[in-house]
């Protein structure tokens, strides 16, 4: 595939010194690779793209079904790794989601805390991991986006894909759209925190005003997020802030 590595580098490098773009034909997981590198002391800013992944991961250790050798380009999988210095990391996955949907299409929505939805079907996922290296905290921001039709085998809800909205859009063109704005969004988050993204998230909030069920059995009405990115749910016990990464949320049926 013809990846726009040079164009992305030219757009990002002036504001992110030392930035590089790497494209690999196959790897276990771009997030896993950048975490390995970080723990080995490699903390330079990098965008790592994989045409195929053998062990892609999502939130809570779930597998992410990426493209195989037989369908290269059916998904876009990449990770952005860079050192960040900030006091409050709350809401970073929401800010990343805002950047992704704003770069791609106005019909896309965000399901707290880290999924991109099209009509209540998952189109993309975000996985953020960090490593502390020599007093530096290195963030690895992994993103997987369905580009072409994906199988629904083993999934409770069939996935969505980007070509439903733009039939001619391929993985390299999608990467070119999202990469530089993503870096800018992360730099803005580092400087300003989630508060500067909250209004944009609320405009794309797929759960707002809907009855939701939490993984602990609690049910209530989702009412957006607060300034730290915590989900607000009105339950029988009153307004509850949900911020734990171990809580999953789904619309009630």
KADAGI-V320119 format. One record per pair of residues at least 4 apart in sequence whose C-alpha atoms are under 7 Angstrom apart, sorted by sequence separation. I is the first residue (numbers start at 1). J is the second residue. D is the distance in whole Angstrom. If there is no record, write none. Layout:
BEGIN
I J D
I J D
END
This chain:
BEGIN
4 8 6
5 9 6
6 10 6
7 11 6
8 12 6
9 13 5
12 16 6
13 17 6
29 33 6
30 34 6
31 35 6
32 36 6
33 37 6
34 38 6
35 39 6
36 40 6
37 41 6
38 42 5
57 61 6
58 62 5
67 71 6
68 72 6
91 95 6
92 96 6
93 97 6
94 98 6
95 99 6
96 100 6
97 101 6
98 102 6
99 103 6
100 104 6
101 105 6
102 106 7
111 115 5
117 121 5
118 122 6
132 136 6
133 137 6
162 166 6
163 167 4
169 173 6
170 174 6
171 175 6
172 176 6
173 177 6
174 178 6
175 179 6
178 182 6
179 183 7
180 184 6
181 185 6
182 186 6
183 187 6
184 188 6
185 189 6
186 190 6
187 191 6
188 192 6
189 193 4
192 196 6
194 198 6
197 201 6
198 202 6
199 203 6
200 204 7
201 205 6
213 217 6
214 218 5
225 229 5
226 230 6
234 238 6
235 239 6
13 18 7
37 42 5
38 43 5
57 62 6
58 63 6
67 72 5
110 115 6
111 116 6
117 122 5
118 123 6
132 137 4
163 168 7
169 174 7
189 194 6
213 218 6
214 219 6
225 230 5
226 231 7
234 239 4
235 240 7
13 19 5
57 63 5
58 64 5
67 73 7
110 116 5
111 117 7
116 122 6
117 123 5
131 137 6
132 138 6
152 158 5
163 169 6
213 219 4
225 231 4
226 232 7
233 239 6
234 240 6
56 63 6
57 64 5
67 74 6
101 108 6
109 116 6
110 117 6
115 122 7
116 123 6
130 137 7
131 138 5
152 159 6
212 219 6
213 220 7
224 231 6
225 232 5
232 239 7
233 240 5
56 64 5
67 75 5
108 116 7
109 117 5
116 124 5
130 138 5
131 139 7
212 220 6
224 232 6
232 240 6
233 241 7
56 65 7
66 75 6
108 117 6
109 118 6
115 124 6
116 125 6
130 139 4
150 159 7
211 220 5
212 221 6
223 232 5
232 241 5
56 66 7
108 118 5
115 125 5
129 139 6
130 140 6
211 221 4
212 222 6
222 232 6
223 233 6
231 241 6
232 242 6
9 20 6
107 118 7
114 125 6
115 126 6
129 140 5
210 221 6
211 222 6
222 233 4
223 234 7
230 241 6
231 242 5
9 21 6
114 126 5
128 140 6
129 141 7
149 161 6
209 221 6
210 222 6
221 233 5
222 234 6
230 242 5
231 243 6
53 66 6
97 110 7
128 141 5
148 161 6
209 222 5
220 233 6
221 234 5
230 243 5
52 66 7
53 67 7
127 141 6
128 142 6
146 160 7
147 161 5
148 162 7
208 222 5
209 223 6
220 234 5
221 235 7
52 67 5
127 142 5
146 161 5
147 162 5
148 163 6
207 222 6
208 223 5
220 235 4
5 21 6
52 68 5
126 142 6
127 143 6
146 162 6
147 163 6
208 224 5
219 235 6
52 69 6
97 114 7
126 143 5
30 48 6
125 143 6
126 144 7
30 49 7
94 113 6
97 116 7
125 144 5
205 224 7
30 50 7
52 72 7
93 113 7
94 114 6
124 144 5
125 145 7
51 72 6
93 114 6
124 145 4
51 73 7
123 145 6
124 146 6
202 224 6
27 50 7
123 146 6
147 170 7
26 50 6
29 53 6
147 171 6
19 44 7
20 45 7
21 46 6
22 47 6
23 48 6
24 49 6
25 50 6
26 51 6
27 52 7
28 53 5
29 54 7
18 44 6
19 45 5
20 46 5
21 47 5
22 48 5
23 49 5
24 50 5
25 51 5
26 52 5
27 53 5
28 54 5
29 55 6
18 45 6
19 46 5
20 47 6
21 48 6
22 49 6
23 50 6
24 51 6
25 52 6
26 53 6
27 54 6
28 55 5
29 56 5
50 77 6
28 56 7
49 77 6
50 78 6
49 78 4
198 227 7
48 78 5
49 79 7
48 79 5
47 79 6
48 80 6
195 227 5
215 247 6
47 80 5
93 126 7
194 227 7
195 228 7
214 247 6
215 248 5
46 80 6
47 81 6
194 228 6
214 248 6
215 249 7
46 81 5
93 128 7
194 229 7
214 249 5
45 81 5
46 82 7
121 157 7
123 159 6
213 249 6
45 82 4
121 158 7
122 159 5
123 160 5
212 249 6
213 250 6
44 82 6
45 83 7
121 159 5
122 160 6
123 161 5
212 250 5
213 251 6
43 82 7
121 160 5
212 251 4
213 252 6
43 83 6
211 251 6
212 252 5
210 251 7
211 252 6
118 160 6
34 81 7
30 78 6
31 79 6
30 79 6
85 137 7
83 136 7
84 137 6
83 137 6
84 138 6
83 138 4
84 139 7
82 138 6
83 139 6
81 138 7
82 139 6
81 139 6
82 140 7
81 140 4
80 140 6
81 141 6
79 140 6
80 141 5
79 141 5
80 142 6
79 142 4
78 142 6
79 143 6
78 143 6
77 143 6
78 144 7
77 144 4
59 127 6
76 144 6
77 145 7
58 127 6
75 144 7
76 145 5
75 145 6
76 146 6
75 146 4
76 147 7
74 146 6
75 147 5
74 147 5
75 148 7
74 148 5
103 177 6
103 178 6
100 178 6
99 181 7
100 182 7
99 182 6
96 182 7
99 185 6
96 185 7
39 131 7
41 133 7
38 131 7
39 133 7
110 204 6
111 205 6
43 138 7
76 171 5
109 204 5
110 205 5
111 206 5
35 131 7
75 171 7
109 205 6
110 206 5
111 207 6
73 170 7
109 206 5
73 171 6
95 194 7
38 138 7
92 194 7
95 197 6
98 200 7
91 194 5
98 201 6
86 190 6
90 194 7
85 190 7
88 193 7
34 140 7
84 190 7
31 140 6
31 142 6
94 229 7
91 228 6
90 228 6
91 229 4
90 229 6
4 172 6
8 176 6
12 180 6
3 172 5
11 180 6
2 172 7
8 179 7
4 176 6
8 180 6
END
